[in-house]
Amino acid sequence: MENRGISFGYGFLSQESSFDVQFSLIEYDGSHSYFRAYLVGLLNTILVSAIGIIFATIIGVVVGIARLSNNYLIKRSAAVYVEFFRNIPLLLQIFFWYFAALRALPLPEDAEPILGVFFLTIKGFFIPAFIWNNLDVFLYSIIAAIITIFFVKNYARKKQENDGTQTPVLLISIALLVVFPLISFLVGGVSLKIGLPEIKQLSQTSYTFEGGIGLPPELIALALALSLYTATFIAECVRAGVQGVGKGQKEAAASIGLTPNQVLKLVIMPQALRIIIPPTTNQYLNLTKNSSLAAAIAYPDLVLIFAGTALMQTGRAIEIVSITMLTYLTLSISISIFMNWYNKKIAIKEK
Amino acid sequence: MNNLNFLTPDKKNLYTYLYLGLFLISFSILDVFLNSFFKINLIFFLPSFLSFILPLTIGFIGLHLIRIEYSGVKSLDILNKNINTNNFNAILSLIIIFVVIKSLPPLLSWFVIDANFSGDSKDACTGSGACWAYIKTWFNRFMYGMYPNAEQWRINLSFISLAFLGSVGFFASEKFKKYLTLYYVVIYPIIAFLFIFFFISGGPVFFDFSYGIIAAVISVIVGFFIPNKFKMYYFIIVPITIYILLKYVFFYEELIELGKLEALEWVETGAWGGLSLTFIVSFFCLIFCFPIGLFLSLGRRSDLPLIKYISIGFIEFWRGVPLITVLFMSSVMFPMFLPEDMFIDKLVRVIIAISLFEAAYVAEVIRGGLQALPRGQYDAAKSLGMGYWKMHILVILPQALKLVIPGIANTFLALVKDTPLIFVVGLLEIVGMLNLAKTNPDWLGFAMEGYVFASIVFFIICYAMSKYSYNLEQKYKTER
C-alpha cells in the first residue's frame, strides 16, 4: 500500500466535504464536514428503513392473515401477490417504480390534489407540514400517556390473574392516548398549524411546491419497493406462525368457553408471536441492509453519500468502506443481540 | 308459497331465493363488465359516483339471498363455503371480482391489443400500448450483453452442453446412481468451469479446454475399475494430474503455439452480459457457496475454540453487511492489498465475493438442520466407532441436509435475485443491460416494457426454482 502512495487515517472526517445532498433530515451543505455527511447518510438510511418496516409489517400481517382466510378468492389473491413480488429481484422492483411507474406521474402544475392536501407529482410526494408550538409539552404528554398505559396493563394482568375478569385495555389505551395530548392542547399551550403545500413558479416552465414537506421520488420508490418486497416474506412468517399453533390449542380454548376473539387474543396470538417474531426480525434486518440498494437510484443514503461521493472525493477507500461496513455490522449485531435476549425471554420455560 | 323473509333466507323457498339472488349477482357483474369493457353504463340514469357502490350493493344482496346452509344443491354449497361464508366475506369477494374485471381491459390493451409487435425502430411504435418491438430489437443484447454476435453460438453451445451434462442424473441407471454425488460435486463443476473459462472466454488457451475434457473423460472411464475404497481420493487427484500431464508434459509449448492459430477469438469478461451472465454468476456462486457454507456450519459447531470462533466471526461478519458494500469492497478495496503486478479479473472477484456472502447464509441454514437432529443420532454413530468425518458424511449430514432443503432453496433464490447487484462493479447482466438500453437516444421512453420483460424472465426462473425445491422436499420427506 505504501508504495502506491496511499496513507491511512481517519483525519479526513473533520475536513470540509464541499458536496451537496438533495435530501437531508439535518441541516447540511458543502461547508460541513465529512462526518456530518456520514450522519446525513445514516439518518436517511434509518428513515427509509423505518418507513419500509412500518408498511411492510402492515401489508405483511394483512396478507399473511388473508392467506389463511376461508374465502377462496382472498386466499388466491394473497398467494398471487406473495408469489409474484417474492420472485422478482428487489433491484428490478426499485428500478420499475422509480424509472417506469413514478415517471408516469403528472408534472407539479398538472397535479390534482388527493383529499385536497396531498400532491403526488413526478417531483415527489408533497404532504402538509405540521408547525408546532411548544412541541416538547406535547411529547411529554404522549410519554405520560404511554407510562400510564403501562401501569393500566400491569393492573389488568394482575386483576386477571387474581379473579379472572378482563379489563378492556385497548379501549382504555386509546382513550388515554387521546385525552393526554388533548389536555396538553388545552392547558399546556400547545398549538398546531398545518402548512399546506402550495404551488410556486420557479421559472417559465418549472414549478414546484412550497410550504409542505416534500418527499423525493427516490424515497417513495425505495420505500414502496422495500415494503412490497419484504411484506411477502413477513406474510409467510405470519402464516407459518399461525399455522404452527396446534389445532388442539384452539379447540381446547373454545371448549372452556372462550369467545372466538378471546381464543385469538389469549391463546393463539401469544403462541403464534413466539414463532413469528424471530424470522420477522430477520426480515427487518434484511430490509435495512437492502435499503443500501438506494445507491442504484441515487437516493442519498449511507452507501451513496459516504461509500460513493465521499469515497470518490477523498479516495480513502479502506477507511470509508470499513466505516460503512462497521455501521451496518453494528446495526445488525445490536438488533440480533436484542432479539436473542427477547427470544430467551418469551421462550417456553421447559424443565 | 310460504312467507318470504328476505332477511333470513331459508331452505323452504330455496329456488325463489336462488333465482332472485343469482339474477342480482349476474346483473351486478354484468354491469361492471359492460362498463369496463364496452363503456356501456347500464345504470346511466343514476349519478356517476354510484357506479361502483351500486353493483356492490346489488351483488351483496344477491349473495345474501343465496347464503342458505345445507341447501342440498351441491354447487351452491361449494360456492357458499368458499366465497360466501358471511357478509364480510361476501363484500370482499365481490370487491376482488370487480377489481379483476375492472383491471383486465387496461392490462389487456397494454399487453396485447394496443401493443406493437413488429418494426425495428422507435417510429414503429405508434399504439398506446407496449412497444414489444423494443424488446425484439434489443433481445440479443438482453441475452448476451456485449458479446460479439458472431460468437454467440459459443454461449449457446456451452449452455446446451452443460444443461445436457447436468441432466445426466435423471437418465442414470441404478448402477451409476451411487456415483452421481461425486459427479455433481467434483466433475461437473470442473467441466463447467472449463467450458466457461476456455470456451466462452476463448483466446489462445483454447487447447487447454480439450485437455480438460480428455482428462475428465479418461478419469471417468478408468474410475469404474478403481476399488470403492480409493474412489474418493482418485476422483480428486487423478483428473487434475492428467490435465497437468497433458498440458505440461505431453503437449508442451510448440503445440500450444500451433493451437493458437486456430483458437477462438478472445472475449473479455467486460463484454459478457445479459441473461447469460446472470446464469454464469449464479451457477458458480451456487457451486462454491454450498461447500464453503457446509464447512462453516460444521466449524461453528466444532469443539475446537479457535475454529469455532473464527467461523462465528466470519458468518456474523458477512451476514451483518449488505451485499452492495461487499461488492464495493471487492472492487475498490481488494485490489489495494494485492501485489502490484497481480490482477484478478472482476468477474472472478464478484463471484468470490458473492460466494462468500451467500456461504454465510447457507451456513446458518445448515446449522439449523444440524441442531434439529436429536443427540441420539450423534451418540449412535459414535457408538458404532465412527470418526468425526465418517459420522458426518454417513449419518448426520444426509439427515440434516434433507431437513433444510427449503432453507437452502431460499438462499439460492436470494442468490439469483442478488445477481443484478453486480452493476456496482460495472458488469451488466440483464437488468444492467436494460438500464443501458433505456438511455439509448434512439429508444428513449420504453423503461416500462424493459422492466416488465425482465420481471417476467426472473419470475419464471425463480418460480421454477421454488417449485422444484418444493418437489425435492416432498420427495425426501421422511416420517420422523
Interface residues (C-beta under 8 A of the other chain):
Chain A: M1 N3 R4 I6 S69 N70 N71 Y72 L73 I74 S77 E83 F84 R86 N87 I88 P89 L90 L91 L92 Q93 F95 F96 F99 A100 A101 R103 A104 K289 N290 S292 L293 A295 A296 V303 A307 L311 A317 I318 V321 T324 M325 Y328 L329 L331 S332 I333
Chain B: K81 N82 I83 T85 N89 L92 S93 I96 I97 E316 F317 R319 G320 V321 P322 L323 I324 T325 F328 M329 V332 M333 M336 F337 E340 L413 V416 K417 D418 T419 P420 L421 F423 V424 V431 L434 N435 K438 A447 M448 Y451 V452 A454 S455 F458 F459 C462 Y463 S466
